[in-house]
């Protein structure tokens, strides 16, 4: 019996149509998706793809250099490499952590802990601002997620000599102190941007294009004279050591322009290694620290007397018996000077004579004279942290306050204010706002404070202070006429005045045609001498002796050591005995 033959069943037309419809729909879907990706949303998907491989990377810009008036560098930026990583990727190379830690100057435990505690971050710095050769050795390990980034580090060739003026920047190259801070917007560059391709390990495999070029910061040329700065620092430091003092400042200004040629303080610090310095030494004492000036203020008391018309250089003032009772205060001189002229008031630095002038003047006039010369207000130099000092309003003056104010107590000033005031006297009574920028002195910043004839007379009277009978013989400069005034003030303490002193000298050279004005302040001399004429005045003489030669200032037509009195002074009124300036007992 034959078995039935099986016949293949035919494909149902309906099923075929369904299969073809499904396949067609899938094809259309794929075509539609491709059209959407390649045409309708092309930019979106390109952006998503690029985001996984393309990166816009910042390009560091160099900070502008700071130079002295001759173009000598005081602050420069050097390219360095900062090492950074992506923590999660870096963990893949954990086996090489001991070598990486050694090159970074860390222990393996510290490095591992730092990375593991930041696994949720995409970016961490491992070491900032390494020399390129050290960074290349680290990058040669070729660890995943380990990268280098170009940055700049600031270097200060002048070190501690220029530290307080120039200041310093932080690790991000932003100004933190001094002129680095004051002119930060001028000095800072504009970072650039470049587009790169990075692989999955975060490594840059190709630079695509520069989107924006980096722009270096602008150069800042200062009015500071590098040579004078070194001179001033050397002599100030030597005087502080010699006299056992705790600190001091010196400011030198160009009389005709108001440019600051030197500004130094001691103690100082090295801005290239500031992390090892005491933060208290980083402030610029010449503009931030105030002190009672003592007898140097008598110059302006006398100026008020001359301006009032009540006093002339040869007007006689009776100081006998060397003391003067003012309310509950007994004003004292170092000895009984008897009858003094106004000129000899400055020569001998008589507290009693200064008080008698103040008593004859309206309080408003005396206050106005002090205020005109810049005491109690900012100088306008723009230095960060500058102090205004203190000049109490006349409403707070009683007889005692008016008396002590006349010889330098009851008000406070900075070294820069003092230098500015004496520069104004030397500049025929015209005051310039101090500037640290070469050529920035503007006529509109100048103000006439005093009649030129009175200023000239006053300058001549101040020449007698540096003569044989004055207290500032050590401020003399051979072959040049010097005018100036000493000051010695007791330092205030709780409930009164201590046995500590501030020694001051402010002067001008050459008095015949003033070029330089300077103020020297030395705190707490403890080696025996404390008068301004013995502690501060020698610094002026030593610095200016060299400065006159460096600046090629023609000498006066005088024999060395000969006292040249200005026409405004009165040689017949000079007492033959030498005295130090008056000190408040």
VOVOVO-333743 format. One record per residue (C-alpha): residue in three letters; x, y, z. Coordinates in nm, 2 decimals. Example, Ala and Ser with C-alpha at 12.3 -4.5 7.8 and 13.67 -1.06 7.14 Angstrom:
KELUM    aa        X        Y        Z
KELUM   ALA     1.23    -0.45     0.78
KELUM   SER     1.37    -0.11     0.71
This chain:
KELUM    aa        X        Y        Z
KELUM   UNK     0.00     0.00     0.00
KELUM   UNK     0.15     0.33    -0.11
KELUM   UNK     0.18     0.61     0.16
KELUM   UNK     0.02     0.95     0.06
KELUM   UNK     0.28     1.21    -0.08
KELUM   UNK     0.30     1.53     0.12
KELUM   UNK     0.25     1.85    -0.08
KELUM   UNK     0.42     2.18     0.02
KELUM   UNK     0.17     2.43     0.13
KELUM   UNK     0.17     2.76    -0.05
KELUM   UNK     0.25     3.09     0.12
KELUM   UNK    -0.06     3.28     0.20
KELUM   UNK    -0.08     3.61     0.01
KELUM   UNK    -0.20     3.78     0.32
KELUM   UNK     0.09     3.67     0.53
KELUM   UNK     0.33     3.77     0.26
KELUM   UNK     0.17     4.11     0.25
KELUM   UNK     0.20     4.15     0.62
KELUM   UNK     0.57     4.05     0.62
KELUM   UNK     0.65     4.29     0.34
KELUM   UNK     0.45     4.57     0.51
KELUM   UNK     0.65     4.51     0.83
KELUM   UNK     0.98     4.51     0.65
KELUM   UNK     0.88     4.82     0.46
KELUM   UNK     0.78     5.00     0.77
KELUM   UNK     1.11     4.91     0.93
KELUM   UNK     1.30     5.03     0.63
KELUM   UNK     1.10     5.35     0.63
KELUM   UNK     1.17     5.39     1.00
KELUM   UNK     1.54     5.35     0.95
KELUM   UNK     1.53     5.59     0.65
KELUM   UNK     1.33     5.84     0.86
KELUM   UNK     1.57     5.81     1.16
KELUM   UNK     1.86     5.85     0.93
KELUM   UNK     1.70     6.16     0.77
KELUM   UNK     1.62     6.30     1.11
KELUM   UNK     1.98     6.24     1.23
KELUM   UNK     2.16     6.35     0.92
KELUM   UNK     1.93     6.64     0.81
KELUM   UNK     1.67     6.75     1.06
KELUM   UNK     1.89     6.72     1.38
KELUM   UNK     2.23     6.70     1.24
KELUM   UNK     2.37     6.98     1.45
KELUM   UNK     2.24     6.83     1.77
KELUM   UNK     2.39     6.49     1.71
KELUM   UNK     2.71     6.64     1.59
KELUM   UNK     2.73     6.84     1.91
KELUM   UNK     2.66     6.53     2.12
KELUM   UNK     2.94     6.34     1.94
KELUM   UNK     3.18     6.63     1.96
KELUM   UNK     3.11     6.67     2.33
KELUM   UNK     3.25     6.33     2.39
KELUM   UNK     3.57     6.40     2.20
KELUM   UNK     3.60     6.78     2.14
KELUM   UNK     3.69     7.02     2.42
KELUM   UNK     3.73     7.39     2.44
KELUM   UNK     4.05     7.44     2.65
KELUM   UNK     4.16     7.77     2.81
KELUM   UNK     4.50     7.91     2.70
KELUM   UNK     4.67     8.09     2.98
KELUM   UNK     4.78     8.45     2.92
KELUM   UNK     5.10     8.60     3.05
KELUM   UNK     5.06     8.88     3.31
KELUM   UNK     5.22     9.21     3.22
KELUM   UNK     5.57     9.28     3.35
KELUM   UNK     5.64     9.55     3.61
KELUM   UNK     5.96     9.75     3.55
KELUM   UNK     6.14    10.04     3.72
KELUM   UNK     6.17    10.37     3.54
KELUM   UNK     6.46    10.25     3.34
KELUM   UNK     6.29     9.93     3.22
KELUM   UNK     6.46     9.70     3.46
KELUM   UNK     6.22     9.41     3.55
KELUM   UNK     6.07     9.40     3.90
KELUM   UNK     5.80     9.14     3.83
KELUM   UNK     5.80     8.89     3.54
KELUM   UNK     5.59     8.59     3.45
KELUM   UNK     5.75     8.26     3.36
KELUM   UNK     5.56     7.97     3.19
KELUM   UNK     5.51     7.67     3.42
KELUM   UNK     5.30     7.35     3.40
KELUM   UNK     5.03     7.25     3.65
KELUM   UNK     4.94     6.88     3.68
KELUM   UNK     4.57     6.79     3.69
KELUM   UNK     4.38     6.47     3.67
KELUM   UNK     4.03     6.31     3.63
KELUM   UNK     4.02     6.10     3.95
KELUM   UNK     3.81     5.80     3.82
KELUM   UNK     4.03     5.75     3.51
KELUM   UNK     4.35     5.80     3.72
KELUM   UNK     4.24     5.51     3.95
KELUM   UNK     4.30     5.28     3.65
KELUM   UNK     4.67     5.34     3.69
KELUM   UNK     4.68     5.28     4.06
KELUM   UNK     4.98     5.05     4.03
KELUM   UNK     5.19     5.34     3.93
KELUM   UNK     5.09     5.56     4.22
KELUM   UNK     5.41     5.51     4.42
KELUM   UNK     5.62     5.65     4.13
KELUM   UNK     5.37     5.93     4.07
KELUM   UNK     5.37     6.02     4.44
KELUM   UNK     5.75     6.04     4.44
KELUM   UNK     5.75     6.28     4.15
KELUM   UNK     5.48     6.49     4.31
KELUM   UNK     5.67     6.51     4.64
KELUM   UNK     5.39     6.32     4.82
KELUM   UNK     5.36     5.99     5.00
KELUM   UNK     5.17     5.71     4.82
KELUM   UNK     4.91     5.71     5.11
KELUM   UNK     4.85     6.09     5.07
KELUM   UNK     4.81     6.07     4.70
KELUM   UNK     4.57     5.77     4.71
KELUM   UNK     4.36     5.94     4.98
KELUM   UNK     4.34     6.26     4.79
KELUM   UNK     4.22     6.09     4.47
KELUM   UNK     3.98     5.85     4.64
KELUM   UNK     3.81     6.13     4.83
KELUM   UNK     3.74     6.31     4.51
KELUM   UNK     3.62     6.04     4.28
KELUM   UNK     3.29     6.23     4.23
KELUM   UNK     3.48     6.52     4.06
KELUM   UNK     3.59     6.54     3.70
KELUM   UNK     3.89     6.76     3.77
KELUM   UNK     4.15     6.80     4.05
KELUM   UNK     4.49     6.97     4.07
KELUM   UNK     4.77     6.74     4.18
KELUM   UNK     5.05     7.00     4.17
KELUM   UNK     5.05     7.37     4.06
KELUM   UNK     5.32     7.56     3.87
KELUM   UNK     5.59     7.30     3.82
KELUM   UNK     5.90     7.37     3.61
KELUM   UNK     5.84     7.22     3.26
KELUM   UNK     6.11     6.96     3.29
KELUM   UNK     5.96     6.83     3.62
KELUM   UNK     5.61     6.82     3.47
KELUM   UNK     5.74     6.63     3.16
KELUM   UNK     5.88     6.36     3.38
KELUM   UNK     5.54     6.32     3.55
KELUM   UNK     5.35     6.32     3.22
KELUM   UNK     5.59     6.06     3.08
KELUM   UNK     5.42     5.80     3.31
KELUM   UNK     5.13     5.82     3.06
KELUM   UNK     4.87     5.74     3.33
KELUM   UNK     4.51     5.76     3.22
KELUM   UNK     4.34     6.09     3.32
KELUM   UNK     4.67     6.26     3.40
KELUM   UNK     4.72     6.59     3.22
KELUM   UNK     4.93     6.91     3.22
KELUM   UNK     4.81     7.26     3.18
KELUM   UNK     5.03     7.56     3.10
KELUM   UNK     5.01     7.84     3.35
KELUM   UNK     5.24     8.13     3.46
KELUM   UNK     5.42     8.19     3.78
KELUM   UNK     5.53     8.54     3.90
KELUM   UNK     5.90     8.60     3.98
KELUM   UNK     6.04     8.91     4.16
KELUM   UNK     6.41     8.97     4.08
KELUM   UNK     6.44     9.25     4.34
KELUM   UNK     6.33     9.02     4.62
KELUM   UNK     6.28     9.19     4.96
KELUM   UNK     6.40     9.53     4.85
KELUM   UNK     6.09     9.59     4.63
KELUM   UNK     5.85     9.36     4.81
KELUM   UNK     5.63     9.62     4.98
KELUM   UNK     5.59     9.84     4.67
KELUM   UNK     5.55     9.57     4.40
KELUM   UNK     5.35     9.33     4.61
KELUM   UNK     5.28     8.98     4.49
KELUM   UNK     5.02     8.75     4.32
KELUM   UNK     4.85     8.43     4.43
KELUM   UNK     4.88     8.09     4.27
KELUM   UNK     4.62     8.20     4.01
KELUM   UNK     4.84     8.49     3.91
KELUM   UNK     4.60     8.75     4.06
KELUM   UNK     4.74     9.06     4.25
KELUM   UNK     4.72     9.03     4.63
KELUM   UNK     4.92     9.32     4.76
KELUM   UNK     5.10     9.63     4.66
KELUM   UNK     5.10     9.76     4.30
KELUM   UNK     5.02     9.40     4.18
KELUM   UNK     4.68     9.45     4.34
KELUM   UNK     4.64     9.82     4.26
KELUM   UNK     4.70     9.77     3.89
KELUM   UNK     4.56     9.41     3.86
KELUM   UNK     4.32     9.50     3.58
KELUM   UNK     4.60     9.67     3.39
KELUM   UNK     4.84     9.38     3.43
KELUM   UNK     4.61     9.08     3.39
KELUM   UNK     4.60     8.92     3.04
KELUM   UNK     4.30     8.79     2.85
KELUM   UNK     4.30     8.40     2.84
KELUM   UNK     4.26     8.24     2.50
KELUM   UNK     4.06     7.94     2.39
KELUM   UNK     4.15     7.65     2.17
KELUM   UNK     3.95     7.35     2.05
KELUM   UNK     4.11     7.00     2.09
KELUM   UNK     4.02     6.64     2.04
KELUM   UNK     4.05     6.42     2.35
KELUM   UNK     4.04     6.04     2.37
KELUM   UNK     3.85     5.84     2.63
KELUM   UNK     4.15     5.87     2.87
KELUM   UNK     4.12     6.25     2.86
KELUM   UNK     4.44     6.28     2.66
KELUM   UNK     4.47     6.55     2.39
KELUM   UNK     4.53     6.38     2.06
KELUM   UNK     4.49     6.67     1.83
KELUM   UNK     4.46     7.05     1.83
KELUM   UNK     4.17     7.15     1.61
KELUM   UNK     4.16     7.53     1.60
KELUM   UNK     4.24     7.84     1.80
KELUM   UNK     3.91     8.00     1.89
KELUM   UNK     4.06     8.31     2.06
KELUM   UNK     4.42     8.40     2.09
KELUM   UNK     4.56     8.47     2.44
KELUM   UNK     4.64     8.84     2.50
KELUM   UNK     4.93     8.92     2.73
KELUM   UNK     4.88     9.18     3.00
KELUM   UNK     5.01     9.53     2.96
KELUM   UNK     5.35     9.64     3.10
KELUM   UNK     5.35     9.87     3.40
KELUM   UNK     5.65    10.10     3.42
KELUM   UNK     5.70    10.25     3.76
KELUM   UNK     5.85    10.58     3.87
KELUM   UNK     6.07    10.38     4.11
KELUM   UNK     6.44    10.41     4.05
KELUM   UNK     6.60    10.07     4.11
KELUM   UNK     6.93    10.23     4.22
KELUM   UNK     6.77    10.46     4.47
KELUM   UNK     6.56    10.18     4.60
KELUM   UNK     6.86     9.96     4.68
KELUM   UNK     7.04    10.25     4.84
KELUM   UNK     6.75    10.34     5.06
KELUM   UNK     6.69     9.98     5.17
KELUM   UNK     7.06     9.92     5.25
KELUM   UNK     7.10    10.23     5.46
KELUM   UNK     6.76    10.20     5.64
KELUM   UNK     6.84     9.84     5.73
KELUM   UNK     7.18     9.92     5.85
KELUM   UNK     7.05    10.21     6.07
KELUM   UNK     6.78     9.98     6.22
KELUM   UNK     7.04     9.72     6.31
KELUM   UNK     7.29     9.98     6.44
KELUM   UNK     7.03    10.15     6.66
KELUM   UNK     6.86     9.83     6.78
KELUM   UNK     6.53     9.95     6.63
KELUM   UNK     6.23     9.73     6.55
KELUM   UNK     6.12     9.87     6.22
KELUM   UNK     6.15    10.17     5.98
KELUM   UNK     6.05    10.33     5.65
KELUM   UNK     6.19    10.56     5.40
KELUM   UNK     6.02    10.74     5.11
KELUM   UNK     6.20    10.95     4.84
KELUM   UNK     5.99    11.17     4.61
KELUM   UNK     6.08    11.37     4.30
KELUM   UNK     6.00    11.73     4.40
KELUM   UNK     5.90    11.87     4.06
KELUM   UNK     5.66    11.58     3.96
KELUM   UNK     5.56    11.40     4.28
KELUM   UNK     5.69    11.07     4.15
KELUM   UNK     5.79    10.82     4.41
KELUM   UNK     6.15    10.73     4.34
KELUM   UNK     6.20    10.49     4.63
KELUM   UNK     5.98    10.34     4.91
KELUM   UNK     6.14    10.09     5.15
KELUM   UNK     6.05     9.93     5.48
KELUM   UNK     6.23     9.70     5.72
KELUM   UNK     6.16     9.43     5.82
KELUM   UNK     6.07     9.30     5.48
KELUM   UNK     6.00     8.96     5.31
KELUM   UNK     6.09     8.76     5.00
KELUM   UNK     5.79     8.76     4.77
KELUM   UNK     5.93     8.46     4.59
KELUM   UNK     5.90     8.26     4.91
KELUM   UNK     5.63     8.45     5.10
KELUM   UNK     5.47     8.13     5.25
KELUM   UNK     5.77     8.12     5.49
KELUM   UNK     5.73     8.48     5.60
KELUM   UNK     5.53     8.64     5.89
KELUM   UNK     5.22     8.80     5.75
KELUM   UNK     5.27     9.10     5.97
KELUM   UNK     5.58     9.20     5.77
KELUM   UNK     5.40     9.21     5.44
KELUM   UNK     5.22     9.54     5.49
KELUM   UNK     5.38     9.85     5.34
KELUM   UNK     5.44    10.05     5.66
KELUM   UNK     5.52    10.37     5.47
KELUM   UNK     5.16    10.40     5.37
KELUM   UNK     4.97    10.19     5.62
KELUM   UNK     5.13    10.27     5.96
KELUM   UNK     5.07    10.60     6.13
KELUM   UNK     5.27    10.77     6.40
KELUM   UNK     5.29    11.10     6.59
KELUM   UNK     5.55    11.30     6.40
KELUM   UNK     5.69    11.51     6.67
KELUM   UNK     5.90    11.81     6.58
KELUM   UNK     5.89    11.77     6.20
KELUM   UNK     5.54    11.92     6.22
KELUM   UNK     5.68    12.25     6.35
KELUM   UNK     5.77    12.34     5.99
KELUM   UNK     5.39    12.38     5.92
KELUM   UNK     5.33    12.56     6.25
KELUM   UNK     5.59    12.81     6.14
KELUM   UNK     5.43    12.82     5.79
KELUM   UNK     5.10    12.92     5.95
KELUM   UNK     5.27    13.19     6.16
KELUM   UNK     5.45    13.34     5.85
KELUM   UNK     5.13    13.33     5.65
KELUM   UNK     4.94    13.51     5.93
KELUM   UNK     5.17    13.80     5.90
KELUM   UNK     5.23    13.80     6.27
KELUM   UNK     5.57    13.64     6.24
KELUM   UNK     5.88    13.69     6.02
KELUM   UNK     6.20    13.48     6.02
KELUM   UNK     6.36    13.73     6.26
KELUM   UNK     6.06    13.78     6.49
KELUM   UNK     6.16    13.73     6.85
KELUM   UNK     5.98    13.47     7.08
KELUM   UNK     6.06    13.45     7.45
KELUM   UNK     6.09    13.09     7.56
KELUM   UNK     6.23    13.17     7.91
KELUM   UNK     6.25    12.98     8.14
KELUM   UNK     6.23    12.68     7.90
KELUM   UNK     5.88    12.58     8.01
KELUM   UNK     5.53    12.71     7.95
KELUM   UNK     5.22    12.61     8.15
KELUM   UNK     4.91    12.55     7.93
KELUM   UNK     4.62    12.45     8.14
KELUM   UNK     4.72    12.12     8.31
KELUM   UNK     5.02    12.07     8.07
KELUM   UNK     5.37    12.19     8.12
KELUM   UNK     5.54    12.24     7.78
KELUM   UNK     5.91    12.19     7.81
KELUM   UNK     6.22    12.25     7.60
KELUM   UNK     6.54    12.05     7.63
KELUM   UNK     6.69    12.36     7.80
KELUM   UNK     6.62    12.73     7.84
KELUM   UNK     6.68    12.89     7.50
KELUM   UNK     6.58    13.23     7.62
KELUM   UNK     6.47    13.46     7.33
KELUM   UNK     6.46    13.29     7.00
KELUM   UNK     6.38    13.41     6.65
KELUM   UNK     6.12    13.22     6.44
KELUM   UNK     6.42    13.08     6.24
KELUM   UNK     6.59    12.96     6.55
KELUM   UNK     6.27    12.80     6.67
KELUM   UNK     6.33    12.55     6.39
KELUM   UNK     6.71    12.54     6.44
KELUM   UNK     6.67    12.46     6.81
KELUM   UNK     6.34    12.28     6.78
KELUM   UNK     6.17    12.47     7.06
KELUM   UNK     5.84    12.33     7.19
KELUM   UNK     5.77    12.65     7.39
KELUM   UNK     5.82    12.88     7.09
KELUM   UNK     5.60    12.65     6.86
KELUM   UNK     5.33    12.67     7.13
KELUM   UNK     5.35    13.05     7.15
KELUM   UNK     5.30    13.07     6.77
KELUM   UNK     5.00    12.83     6.79
KELUM   UNK     4.85    13.04     7.08
KELUM   UNK     4.86    13.35     6.86
KELUM   UNK     4.68    13.19     6.57
KELUM   UNK     4.32    13.09     6.52
KELUM   UNK     4.27    12.72     6.56
KELUM   UNK     4.10    12.71     6.22
KELUM   UNK     4.41    12.86     6.05
KELUM   UNK     4.65    12.61     6.21
KELUM   UNK     4.42    12.32     6.12
KELUM   UNK     4.38    12.45     5.77
KELUM   UNK     4.76    12.47     5.72
KELUM   UNK     4.81    12.11     5.84
KELUM   UNK     4.52    11.99     5.63
KELUM   UNK     4.64    12.18     5.32
KELUM   UNK     4.96    11.99     5.33
KELUM   UNK     4.78    11.65     5.32
KELUM   UNK     4.77    11.55     5.69
KELUM   UNK     4.45    11.37     5.79
KELUM   UNK     4.36    11.26     5.43
KELUM   UNK     4.47    11.01     5.16
KELUM   UNK     4.76    11.13     4.95
KELUM   UNK     4.58    11.02     4.62
KELUM   UNK     4.86    10.77     4.53
KELUM   UNK     4.60    10.49     4.50
KELUM   UNK     4.81    10.24     4.70
KELUM   UNK     4.60     9.96     4.86
KELUM   UNK     4.54    10.00     5.23
KELUM   UNK     4.67    10.35     5.26
KELUM   UNK     4.60    10.51     5.59
KELUM   UNK     4.46    10.87     5.62
KELUM   UNK     4.63    10.94     5.95
KELUM   UNK     4.45    11.15     6.21
KELUM   UNK     4.40    11.53     6.22
KELUM   UNK     4.13    11.60     6.48
KELUM   UNK     3.87    11.87     6.40
KELUM   UNK     3.92    12.20     6.58
KELUM   UNK     3.59    12.13     6.77
KELUM   UNK     3.80    11.88     6.97
KELUM   UNK     4.08    12.12     7.04
KELUM   UNK     4.13    12.27     7.38
KELUM   UNK     4.43    12.48     7.48
KELUM   UNK     4.63    12.16     7.55
KELUM   UNK     4.54    12.00     7.22
KELUM   UNK     4.63    12.31     7.03
KELUM   UNK     4.96    12.34     7.21
KELUM   UNK     5.07    11.97     7.16
KELUM   UNK     4.95    11.98     6.80
KELUM   UNK     5.20    12.26     6.72
KELUM   UNK     5.49    12.04     6.80
KELUM   UNK     5.37    11.71     6.66
KELUM   UNK     5.15    11.53     6.92
KELUM   UNK     4.78    11.47     6.90
KELUM   UNK     4.79    11.40     6.52
KELUM   UNK     4.92    11.11     6.33
KELUM   UNK     5.07    11.08     5.98
KELUM   UNK     5.23    10.83     5.75
KELUM   UNK     5.59    10.84     5.61
KELUM   UNK     5.44    10.91     5.26
KELUM   UNK     5.23    11.20     5.38
KELUM   UNK     5.54    11.35     5.55
KELUM   UNK     5.75    11.32     5.23
KELUM   UNK     5.47    11.47     5.02
KELUM   UNK     5.43    11.77     5.26
KELUM   UNK     5.81    11.85     5.25
KELUM   UNK     5.81    11.80     4.88
KELUM   UNK     5.54    12.06     4.85
KELUM   UNK     5.74    12.31     5.06
KELUM   UNK     6.03    12.26     4.83
KELUM   UNK     5.82    12.29     4.52
KELUM   UNK     5.73    12.66     4.59
KELUM   UNK     5.42    12.56     4.79
KELUM   UNK     5.27    12.34     4.52
KELUM   UNK     5.16    11.99     4.62
KELUM   UNK     5.16    11.70     4.38
KELUM   UNK     4.97    11.38     4.46
KELUM   UNK     5.23    11.11     4.48
KELUM   UNK     5.24    10.86     4.19
KELUM   UNK     5.41    10.53     4.14
KELUM   UNK     5.37    10.54     3.76
KELUM   UNK     5.63    10.69     3.54
KELUM   UNK     5.50    11.00     3.36
KELUM   UNK     5.16    10.99     3.53
KELUM   UNK     5.20    11.32     3.72
KELUM   UNK     4.94    11.56     3.58
KELUM   UNK     4.91    11.93     3.63
KELUM   UNK     4.55    11.90     3.74
KELUM   UNK     4.67    11.68     4.03
KELUM   UNK     4.88    11.98     4.16
KELUM   UNK     4.75    12.23     4.41
KELUM   UNK     4.90    12.55     4.54
KELUM   UNK     4.91    12.54     4.92
KELUM   UNK     5.14    12.83     5.01
KELUM   UNK     5.26    13.16     4.87
KELUM   UNK     5.58    13.08     4.68
KELUM   UNK     5.77    13.35     4.87
KELUM   UNK     5.67    13.21     5.20
KELUM   UNK     5.76    12.86     5.09
KELUM   UNK     6.11    12.98     4.98
KELUM   UNK     6.16    13.16     5.31
KELUM   UNK     6.05    12.86     5.50
KELUM   UNK     6.29    12.64     5.30
KELUM   UNK     6.58    12.87     5.39
KELUM   UNK     6.49    12.86     5.76
KELUM   UNK     6.50    12.48     5.74
KELUM   UNK     6.86    12.50     5.61
KELUM   UNK     6.98    12.61     5.95
KELUM   UNK     6.86    12.28     6.10
KELUM   UNK     7.13    12.10     5.91
KELUM   UNK     7.39    12.36     5.99
KELUM   UNK     7.65    12.35     6.27
KELUM   UNK     7.41    12.49     6.53
KELUM   UNK     7.11    12.27     6.43
KELUM   UNK     7.03    11.92     6.54
KELUM   UNK     7.06    11.75     6.19
KELUM   UNK     7.42    11.79     6.10
KELUM   UNK     7.44    11.42     6.01
KELUM   UNK     7.19    11.49     5.73
KELUM   UNK     7.43    11.71     5.54
KELUM   UNK     7.54    11.61     5.19
KELUM   UNK     7.89    11.74     5.09
KELUM   UNK     7.87    12.02     4.83
KELUM   UNK     7.49    12.04     4.84
KELUM   UNK     7.26    12.26     5.05
KELUM   UNK     7.02    12.05     5.26
KELUM   UNK     6.70    12.17     5.43
KELUM   UNK     6.51    11.96     5.67
KELUM   UNK     6.37    11.90     6.01
KELUM   UNK     6.42    11.63     6.28
KELUM   UNK     6.15    11.48     6.50
KELUM   UNK     6.16    11.26     6.81
KELUM   UNK     5.83    11.16     6.96
KELUM   UNK     5.75    10.94     7.25
KELUM   UNK     5.53    10.65     7.15
KELUM   UNK     5.18    10.63     7.29
KELUM   UNK     5.09    10.35     7.53
KELUM   UNK     4.79    10.27     7.75
KELUM   UNK     4.73    10.57     7.97
KELUM   UNK     5.00    10.80     7.83
KELUM   UNK     5.34    10.78     7.67
KELUM   UNK     5.60    10.51     7.71
KELUM   UNK     5.98    10.53     7.71
KELUM   UNK     5.99    10.41     7.35
KELUM   UNK     6.06    10.66     7.07
KELUM   UNK     6.00    10.72     6.70
KELUM   UNK     6.29    10.90     6.53
KELUM   UNK     6.21    11.10     6.22
KELUM   UNK     6.38    11.32     5.97
KELUM   UNK     6.23    11.49     5.66
KELUM   UNK     6.44    11.69     5.42
KELUM   UNK     6.51    11.83     5.08
KELUM   UNK     6.82    11.84     4.86
KELUM   UNK     6.96    12.05     4.71
KELUM   UNK     6.78    12.34     4.88
KELUM   UNK     6.90    12.58     4.61
KELUM   UNK     6.69    12.40     4.34
KELUM   UNK     6.51    12.11     4.51
KELUM   UNK     6.52    11.78     4.33
KELUM   UNK     6.45    11.52     4.60
KELUM   UNK     6.24    11.52     4.92
KELUM   UNK     6.26    11.23     5.17
KELUM   UNK     6.11    11.11     5.50
KELUM   UNK     6.28    10.86     5.72
KELUM   UNK     6.10    10.70     6.02
KELUM   UNK     6.26    10.46     6.26
KELUM   UNK     6.07    10.30     6.55
KELUM   UNK     6.20    10.20     6.89
KELUM   UNK     6.57    10.26     6.87
KELUM   UNK     6.72    10.09     7.18
KELUM   UNK     7.10    10.12     7.14
KELUM   UNK     7.13    10.45     7.33
KELUM   UNK     7.06    10.72     7.07
KELUM   UNK     6.70    10.80     6.99
KELUM   UNK     6.69    11.16     6.87
KELUM   UNK     6.59    11.20     6.50
KELUM   UNK     6.91    11.39     6.43
KELUM   UNK     7.12    11.10     6.55
KELUM   UNK     6.91    10.80     6.42
KELUM   UNK     6.71    10.91     6.11
KELUM   UNK     6.91    11.20     5.98
KELUM   UNK     7.23    11.00     5.90
KELUM   UNK     7.02    10.78     5.67
KELUM   UNK     6.92    11.08     5.47
KELUM   UNK     7.27    11.21     5.44
KELUM   UNK     7.42    10.87     5.33
KELUM   UNK     7.14    10.80     5.08
KELUM   UNK     7.14    11.14     4.92
KELUM   UNK     7.52    11.16     4.89
KELUM   UNK     7.50    10.87     4.65
KELUM   UNK     7.17    10.98     4.50
KELUM   UNK     7.30    11.32     4.39
KELUM   UNK     7.58    11.15     4.19
KELUM   UNK     7.35    10.88     4.04
KELUM   UNK     7.11    11.14     3.92
KELUM   UNK     7.38    11.37     3.80
KELUM   UNK     7.25    11.66     4.00
KELUM   UNK     7.50    11.95     3.98
KELUM   UNK     7.65    12.05     4.31
KELUM   UNK     7.61    12.39     4.47
KELUM   UNK     7.90    12.62     4.44
KELUM   UNK     8.02    12.56     4.79
KELUM   UNK     8.32    12.43     4.97
KELUM   UNK     8.26    12.09     5.14
KELUM   UNK     8.12    12.13     5.49
KELUM   UNK     8.03    12.50     5.45
KELUM   UNK     7.69    12.59     5.58
KELUM   UNK     7.50    12.78     5.31
KELUM   UNK     7.21    12.98     5.45
KELUM   UNK     6.92    13.05     5.22
KELUM   UNK     6.84    13.42     5.18
KELUM   UNK     6.53    13.37     5.39
KELUM   UNK     6.73    13.27     5.70
KELUM   UNK     6.89    13.49     5.96
KELUM   UNK     7.25    13.39     6.05
KELUM   UNK     7.28    13.66     6.31
KELUM   UNK     7.01    13.49     6.52
KELUM   UNK     7.18    13.15     6.54
KELUM   UNK     7.28    13.03     6.89
KELUM   UNK     7.64    12.90     6.90
KELUM   UNK     7.55    12.60     7.10
KELUM   UNK     7.44    12.27     6.94
KELUM   UNK     7.11    12.12     7.06
KELUM   UNK     6.89    11.83     6.97
KELUM   UNK     6.53    11.88     6.88
KELUM   UNK     6.26    11.92     7.14
KELUM   UNK     6.11    11.61     7.28
KELUM   UNK     5.79    11.59     7.48
KELUM   UNK     5.89    11.49     7.83
